[in-house]
């Protein structure tokens, strides 16, 4: 009789405990809701400037070298002076070429006289066509030889390839030069170029015509430059894009180190959230969106950021209520209590 009574007592006790638990749960109003502050998602822009390093280069720059070997017979290089395009800077000894030219001219004169006489004989049938063609070929060959000598003579005259400023003179009068000998340098400094690199992430911010801010290393000189071209290929090692901009006037020293500032402001249609409301996970990022009193973890993709704000490029819509405090206490699909609705400007600055 006692053995039959014992199970009955245990069942009654379990039912009584369960009843007390349900009664306590009902009395407390269910699971406790996390308390959060929210902002309403809206479109805005985030002001950001990216600073990279650059170098100042002349618009045009090259070394002046001779195309032929020989002794310098004329040298006119005003160091640091300006020269016009085509100005003669040096001459190489061309006596042997002048002699060859004179010899060919004598031979050509005789060949042309023979060609003229045979042409008259050919017209009256005094000679056959083959004899006349041989003399005519000799005339044309000598003219071609004369053109070759003239081209060699042109190489003995060293001229400025463009208008610019000469560098230091590296040789003296009477020196023997070869094509490997650097005579001087020339730079076009009326317009300067700025070469710099930007990370791949900001490649879309740099287009032809984009205006960038250039500042000297000592922050004393500032000017604007216009992007003229970018490399079509991003460097596979550094993941940087090489960019070239043109700077009007000579505000910086050639070869100087400068700081280049790029406007990386996000568009006006961007949704911005405070950086502290982003929940980073192993492979994704999430935010807490409050809807009908329930907190939901929504996966998002981020873009630009500054010290306090992050651009959301995917995952949120305008009008969503985003938790900005107490996010770590919100469990997925659990009840939350909104304490206040804050403005984005109250949490972080847009600049």
C-alpha positions as CSV (number, residue, x, y, z in Angstrom):
1,X,0.0,0.0,0.0
2,X,2.9,2.4,0.8
3,X,4.6,1.6,-2.4
4,X,1.5,2.5,-4.5
5,X,1.2,5.8,-2.6
6,X,4.8,7.0,-3.2
7,X,4.5,7.7,-7.0
8,X,1.3,9.5,-6.5
9,X,3.0,11.9,-4.0
10,X,5.9,12.6,-6.5
11,X,3.5,13.4,-9.3
12,X,1.6,15.8,-7.1
13,X,4.8,17.5,-6.0
14,X,6.0,18.0,-9.6
15,X,2.7,19.5,-10.7
16,X,2.8,21.9,-7.7
17,X,6.3,23.0,-8.6
18,X,5.4,23.6,-12.2
19,X,2.4,25.6,-11.2
20,X,4.4,27.8,-8.9
21,X,7.0,28.4,-11.8
22,X,4.2,29.3,-14.2
23,X,2.6,31.5,-11.6
24,X,6.0,33.4,-11.0
25,X,6.6,33.7,-14.7
26,X,3.2,35.2,-15.3
27,X,3.6,37.5,-12.3
28,X,6.9,38.9,-13.7
29,X,5.4,39.5,-17.1
30,X,7.4,36.9,-19.1
31,X,11.1,37.2,-20.1
32,X,12.8,40.4,-19.1
33,X,13.1,42.9,-22.0
34,X,16.5,44.5,-22.8
35,X,16.5,48.3,-22.5
36,X,18.0,50.1,-25.6
37,X,18.3,53.5,-27.1
38,X,17.6,53.7,-30.9
39,X,18.1,56.0,-33.9
40,X,16.0,56.1,-37.0
41,X,18.0,55.3,-40.1
42,X,18.1,58.2,-42.6
43,X,20.3,59.3,-45.5
44,X,23.2,61.5,-44.8
45,X,26.8,62.0,-45.8
46,X,30.1,61.3,-43.9
47,X,32.9,63.8,-44.4
48,X,36.3,62.2,-44.7
49,X,39.7,63.1,-46.1
50,X,42.4,60.5,-47.0
51,X,46.0,61.6,-46.8
52,X,48.7,59.9,-48.9
53,X,52.3,60.6,-49.8
54,X,53.4,62.1,-53.2
55,X,56.4,63.4,-55.1
56,X,56.8,66.6,-57.1
57,X,58.0,66.0,-60.7
58,X,58.5,68.4,-63.6
59,X,56.0,68.4,-66.4
60,X,58.7,67.1,-68.8
61,X,62.2,65.9,-67.9
62,X,65.0,64.1,-69.7
63,X,68.8,63.8,-70.0
64,X,70.7,65.4,-72.8
65,X,73.0,62.8,-74.5
66,X,74.7,62.5,-77.9
67,X,73.6,59.9,-80.4
68,X,77.1,59.5,-81.8
69,X,80.6,59.3,-80.4
70,X,83.1,62.1,-80.9
71,X,84.9,65.1,-79.7
72,X,82.9,68.1,-78.6
73,X,83.7,71.1,-80.7
74,X,80.9,73.5,-79.5
75,X,79.3,73.7,-76.1
76,X,76.7,76.2,-75.0
77,X,74.9,75.1,-71.8
78,X,73.9,77.9,-69.4
79,X,73.6,76.0,-66.2
80,X,70.2,76.6,-64.6
81,X,69.2,78.8,-67.5
82,X,66.1,78.6,-69.7
83,X,66.4,77.5,-73.4
84,X,63.9,77.4,-76.2
85,X,62.9,74.2,-78.0
86,X,65.5,73.4,-80.7
87,X,68.3,75.5,-79.2
88,X,71.8,74.2,-80.1
89,X,73.5,73.0,-77.0
90,X,76.6,71.2,-78.4
91,X,78.2,70.0,-81.5
92,X,80.3,66.9,-82.2
93,X,83.3,66.9,-84.6
94,X,81.9,66.2,-88.0
95,X,84.9,66.8,-90.3
96,X,84.9,63.2,-91.7
97,X,81.2,63.4,-92.4
98,X,81.6,66.8,-94.2
99,X,84.3,65.3,-96.4
100,X,82.2,62.3,-97.3
101,X,79.3,64.6,-98.1
102,X,81.5,66.7,-100.4
103,X,82.8,63.6,-102.2
104,X,79.3,62.3,-102.8
105,X,78.2,65.7,-104.1
106,X,81.0,65.6,-106.7
107,X,80.0,62.1,-107.8
108,X,76.4,63.1,-107.9
109,X,77.1,66.1,-110.1
110,X,78.9,64.0,-112.7
111,X,76.2,61.3,-112.6
112,X,73.5,63.8,-113.2
113,X,75.3,65.3,-116.2
114,X,75.7,61.8,-117.7
115,X,72.0,61.1,-117.1
116,X,71.0,64.2,-118.9
117,X,73.2,63.4,-122.0
118,X,71.9,59.8,-122.2
119,X,68.4,61.0,-121.8
120,X,68.7,63.0,-125.0
121,X,70.3,60.1,-126.8
122,X,67.6,57.8,-125.7
123,X,64.9,60.2,-127.1
124,X,66.5,59.9,-130.6
125,X,67.3,56.2,-130.3
126,X,71.0,56.6,-129.9
127,X,71.2,54.2,-126.9
128,X,69.0,51.5,-125.5
129,X,66.9,51.8,-122.4
130,X,69.2,49.6,-120.3
131,X,72.1,51.9,-120.6
132,X,70.0,54.9,-119.5
133,X,68.5,53.0,-116.6
134,X,72.0,52.1,-115.3
135,X,73.0,55.8,-115.2
136,X,69.7,56.8,-113.6
137,X,70.1,54.2,-110.9
138,X,73.6,55.6,-110.1
139,X,72.1,59.0,-109.6
140,X,69.4,57.7,-107.3
141,X,72.0,55.7,-105.3
142,X,74.2,58.7,-104.8
143,X,71.2,60.8,-103.6
144,X,70.4,58.1,-101.0
145,X,74.0,58.0,-99.8
146,X,73.8,61.8,-99.4
147,X,70.7,61.5,-97.3
148,X,72.5,59.0,-95.0
149,X,75.4,61.3,-94.5
150,X,73.1,64.2,-93.8
151,X,71.3,62.1,-91.2
152,X,74.6,61.4,-89.5
153,X,75.5,65.1,-89.6
154,X,72.2,65.9,-87.9
155,X,73.1,63.6,-85.1
156,X,76.3,65.6,-84.4
157,X,74.2,68.6,-83.5
158,X,72.7,68.3,-80.0
159,X,69.5,70.4,-79.5
160,X,67.1,71.0,-76.7
161,X,64.1,68.7,-77.2
162,X,61.7,71.1,-75.6
163,X,61.7,74.5,-73.9
164,X,62.8,74.2,-70.4
165,X,65.4,74.8,-67.7
166,X,68.8,73.2,-68.0
167,X,70.6,71.4,-65.2
168,X,74.3,71.2,-64.4
169,X,76.8,70.8,-67.2
170,X,78.5,67.4,-66.8
171,X,81.2,67.8,-69.5
172,X,83.7,70.4,-70.6
173,X,84.7,71.7,-74.1
174,X,86.8,69.2,-76.0
175,X,85.5,66.2,-74.1
176,X,85.1,62.9,-76.0
177,X,81.5,61.7,-75.5
178,X,79.6,58.5,-76.4
179,X,75.9,57.8,-76.4
180,X,76.2,56.8,-72.7
181,X,77.6,60.2,-71.7
182,X,75.2,62.5,-69.9
183,X,75.9,66.0,-71.0
184,X,73.2,67.8,-68.9
185,X,69.5,67.5,-68.0
186,X,66.5,69.6,-69.0
187,X,63.2,70.1,-67.1
188,X,60.0,71.8,-68.0
189,X,59.1,73.5,-64.7
190,X,56.3,75.9,-65.7
191,X,53.9,73.1,-64.9
192,X,54.5,70.5,-62.2
193,X,53.2,67.0,-61.8
194,X,52.4,65.2,-58.6
195,X,52.7,61.4,-58.5
196,X,51.1,59.5,-55.6
197,X,49.5,56.2,-54.8
198,X,46.1,55.5,-53.2
199,X,44.8,52.3,-51.6
200,X,42.6,50.1,-53.8
201,X,39.6,50.8,-51.5
202,X,39.7,54.5,-52.6
203,X,40.3,53.9,-56.3
204,X,36.7,54.8,-57.2
205,X,37.2,58.2,-55.5
206,X,40.0,59.1,-58.0
207,X,38.9,60.0,-61.6
208,X,40.3,62.2,-64.3
209,X,39.5,65.8,-63.3
210,X,39.3,65.1,-59.6
211,X,40.8,68.0,-57.5
212,X,43.2,67.0,-54.7
213,X,44.8,69.2,-52.1
214,X,48.6,69.2,-52.0
215,X,50.6,70.3,-49.0
216,X,54.3,70.6,-48.3
217,X,56.0,68.5,-45.6
218,X,56.3,71.6,-43.4
219,X,52.6,72.5,-43.9
220,X,53.6,76.0,-45.1
221,X,52.6,75.6,-48.8
222,X,49.2,74.4,-50.0
223,X,47.8,74.2,-53.5
224,X,45.3,72.3,-55.6
225,X,46.1,69.8,-58.3
226,X,43.9,68.2,-61.0
227,X,44.1,64.5,-61.6
228,X,45.1,63.9,-65.3
229,X,45.5,60.1,-65.4
230,X,45.7,56.9,-63.4
231,X,47.4,53.6,-64.0
232,X,44.9,51.1,-65.5
233,X,46.3,48.3,-63.4
234,X,46.4,48.2,-59.6
235,X,49.7,47.0,-58.2
236,X,49.4,43.4,-57.3
237,X,52.0,43.6,-54.5
238,X,50.9,46.7,-52.7
239,X,47.3,46.9,-53.8
240,X,47.8,50.6,-54.5
241,X,46.8,52.6,-57.6
242,X,49.3,55.0,-59.1
243,X,47.9,58.5,-59.8
244,X,49.2,61.6,-61.6
245,X,47.9,65.1,-61.0
246,X,49.0,68.4,-62.6
247,X,49.8,71.5,-60.5
248,X,49.8,74.9,-62.1
249,X,52.8,77.1,-61.4
250,X,55.9,76.3,-59.4
251,X,54.8,76.2,-55.8
252,X,57.0,73.3,-54.7
253,X,60.6,72.3,-55.2
254,X,61.2,69.5,-57.8
255,X,61.5,66.1,-56.2
256,X,60.0,67.4,-52.9
257,X,57.9,65.1,-50.6
258,X,54.3,66.3,-50.3
259,X,51.1,65.2,-48.6
260,X,48.1,64.7,-50.9
261,X,44.6,64.9,-49.4
262,X,41.7,63.1,-51.2
263,X,38.1,63.8,-50.5
264,X,36.5,60.4,-49.5
265,X,33.2,61.8,-48.5
266,X,30.4,59.3,-48.7
267,X,27.3,60.2,-50.8
268,X,24.3,62.0,-49.5
269,X,22.2,58.9,-49.9
270,X,24.3,56.9,-47.4
271,X,22.8,55.4,-44.2
272,X,25.1,56.1,-41.3
273,X,25.2,54.4,-37.9
274,X,27.5,54.9,-34.8
275,X,30.5,52.6,-34.9
276,X,29.7,51.2,-31.5
277,X,26.4,49.6,-32.6
278,X,28.2,47.3,-35.0
279,X,28.4,43.7,-33.7
280,X,31.5,42.1,-35.4
281,X,31.4,38.3,-35.9
282,X,33.9,36.0,-37.4
283,X,32.9,36.6,-41.1
284,X,30.0,39.1,-40.9
285,X,28.9,42.3,-39.2
286,X,25.4,42.8,-37.6
287,X,23.3,45.5,-36.0
288,X,20.2,45.3,-33.8
289,X,17.0,46.4,-35.5
290,X,14.0,47.0,-33.3
291,X,10.6,46.1,-34.9
292,X,7.3,45.7,-33.0
293,X,9.2,45.5,-29.7
294,X,11.4,42.7,-30.9
295,X,15.2,42.9,-31.4
296,X,16.5,41.4,-34.6
297,X,20.1,40.8,-35.6
298,X,20.5,42.0,-39.2
299,X,23.6,41.3,-41.3
300,X,25.0,44.5,-42.9
301,X,27.9,45.5,-45.2
302,X,29.9,48.6,-44.2
303,X,31.7,51.2,-46.3
304,X,33.4,54.5,-45.4
305,X,34.0,55.4,-41.8
306,X,35.4,58.1,-39.6
307,X,36.1,58.3,-35.9
308,X,32.5,57.8,-34.8
309,X,30.3,56.8,-37.8
310,X,30.1,53.9,-40.3
311,X,28.5,53.9,-43.7
312,X,26.0,51.0,-44.2
313,X,26.0,50.1,-47.9
314,X,23.7,47.0,-47.6
315,X,21.3,45.5,-45.1
316,X,19.4,48.6,-43.8
317,X,16.5,50.7,-45.1
318,X,15.5,54.3,-44.3
319,X,13.2,54.3,-41.3
320,X,14.6,51.3,-39.6
321,X,15.0,51.6,-35.8
322,X,18.6,50.7,-34.9
323,X,19.7,50.1,-31.3
324,X,22.7,52.2,-30.3
325,X,23.0,51.2,-26.7
326,X,22.5,47.9,-24.8
327,X,23.1,46.0,-28.0
328,X,25.1,43.3,-26.3
329,X,22.2,42.4,-24.0
330,X,19.8,41.9,-26.9
331,X,19.2,38.2,-27.9
332,X,17.9,37.3,-31.3
333,X,14.2,37.8,-31.7
334,X,13.8,38.7,-28.0
335,X,11.7,41.5,-26.6
336,X,13.3,44.9,-26.1
337,X,12.2,48.1,-24.5
338,X,13.0,51.4,-26.2
339,X,14.1,54.0,-23.6
340,X,14.6,56.9,-26.0
341,X,15.0,57.9,-29.7
342,X,18.3,59.7,-30.3
343,X,19.6,61.9,-33.1
344,X,22.7,60.8,-35.0
345,X,24.3,64.2,-34.3
346,X,23.9,63.6,-30.5
347,X,26.1,60.5,-30.8
348,X,28.8,61.3,-33.3
349,X,29.9,64.1,-35.5
350,X,29.6,64.0,-39.3
351,X,32.9,65.8,-39.9
